[in-house]
């Protein structure tokens, strides 16, 4: 089970109470797994064993390196525990009682042991004061656990261990590296068999495998991990998705913008992404700049350009160039009053420095001695740039809603162990937009975004989807979430109301909102029932205020707009990865990298001329049409086209030439027979225009 999320943040009791039946079953299976391992290796030390998507795992420290060869004997012990049908017994403890049990080695164990339960001791220390501490017992096994579980071990219908991996304790590479044993469990054997059948089909549809076979994208060590390179056929997919998005957004009243791939550190400090998002950003680039670049620009920000240039040049000339100025900045940092009086007359101080004082307030010294290295970050998100664009010109209520859209390239420093094909990358092109609106406009705008999602689902044949509505945790205001309780409650109520009135299928998940507002993660299921997260929709009531974004109301007062962050098609990388597996590479005609391939039977000049004429006609209408002019036999040509999953093959023989016709073959459907050339071309063009499934 690769690509499983780390369970580093402890779930609240409320979150645990919301566990589904299958999650409870899998959580219980993790305890049965630990019981079985201890029967074989009593010295094993256990850390955490949560349910995760499609299964469960347990992390443990053990000198013996567990391998798949050990699974059979572990599963045999698990079957014994399930057959014993032990009750999962919940016992409440005081903190002192729990610590005493951990020190005696009795937690995550079959009984007291010489060595303390070191990971359980650490976990107890992290449990908030006042929270009830509980243990669960099944047979001889006792574990520190807040639950919940099924009633008895016999309620676990079917299970299987699937893989073993390494994982740092709590996901921190500074901590010990543990063994992680993955498994899955279901109510019955039938459900489990269906799951593994789906996994076998998923292997055939693996986007990494098909991406290579169909020549869509590559990764290269010299370029770097997580940085995909798009081949021409993959780029065709990108361009079709962008065309769809641009057409849809234009019709919905969006304006397109463009922003650079990097920005100064100060902008991300303003947005709040630094320092809170720093671990997900590439390290900064430090550039040697004019030492006055930061301070002088800030000091004269409210003055005209000529005055700014004069002040800056005056300082450079006064100190005989930058080296002399650097000596002055050192002197200034030691004794500001003495340095200023020694180098400036009273008139000069009153003229230039006083203006700097008024502009910079108590940070006037930054005018002279800000560090000479300017820090830039690769863009990890588009929103701060779009906020700058909103604030670039005066706005009125008449300008709202303002919808700014961009397929912006972002860069995020995913840990190397988390990279996974196109699904987890370090470079991504995002179907991003930010909608600036009033509170009164919010419901209509948010609902319109949801309608856009539904339109895309229909186009791509996505029948099963779920909106995960993530809210804040009041206990973490000022820590994980912006400390504005009233706005949290207000915006969450607004989002919840839109979802309820629109009838969209959603679930509410506490404690998983963005730091600046509630969000919706869009979960979709592929044709074979595999779940993907493809997009996010977020409400932002905090960051626009940090950027000082305002508009004039009808009453001629200033107000801060709400901002909706939305990306219905997610990133090219993740969405195309999903589409490859959803369609198994058999893309519909409008999306297919190679829409048509013309296959002449033979290489006689008249037949080749006819084939090239058809290709030219199609390409003049924007169809991605190729031709196979080789002298291979027709079976070989068809086989090559089928292997590359070309959507439509036009087979041409002498009879077709004489009748101005073509023999049509569609990938996955076979031979559709001979048809008039004009009819076939018209049908191809109409199918592409309609984006038929």
Buried (B, 14 or more C-beta within 10 A) or exposed (E): BEEBEBBEEBBBEEBBEBBEEBBBBBBBBBBBBBBBBBBBBEBBBBBBBBBBEBBBBBBBBBEEEBEEEBBEEBBEBBBBBBEBBBBBEBEEBEBEEBBEBBBBBBBBBBEBBEEBBBBBBBBBEEBEEEEEBBBBBBBEBBBBBBBBBBEBBBBBBBBBBBBBBEBBBBBEEEBBEBBBBBBBBBBEEEEBEEBEEBBEBBEEBBBBBBBBEBBBBEBEEEEEEBBBEBBEBBBBBBEBBBEBBBEBBEEBEBEEBEBEEEBBBEBBEBBBBBEEBBEBBBEBEEEEBBBBBBBBEBBBEEEEEEEBEBBBEEBBEEBEEEEEBBEBBEBBEEEBEEBBEEBBEEEBBEEBBEBBBEBBEEBBBBBBBBEBEBBBBBBBBBBBBBBBBBBEEEBEBEBBBBBBBBBBBBBBBBBEBBBBBBBBBBBBBBBBBBBBBBEEBBBEBBBBBBBBBBBBBEBBEBEEBBBBBBBBBEEBBEEBBBEBEEBBEEBBEBBBBBBEEBEBEBEBBBBBBBBBBBBBBBBBBBBBEBEBBBBBBBBBBBBBBBBEBBBBEEEEEEBBBBBBBBBBBBBBBBBBBBBBBBBBBBBBBBBBBBBBBBBBBEEEEEBBEBBBEBBEBBEEEEBBBBBBBEEBEBEEBBEBBBEBBBBBBBBBBBEBBEEEBBBBBEBEEEEEEBBEBEEBBEBBBEBBEEBEE
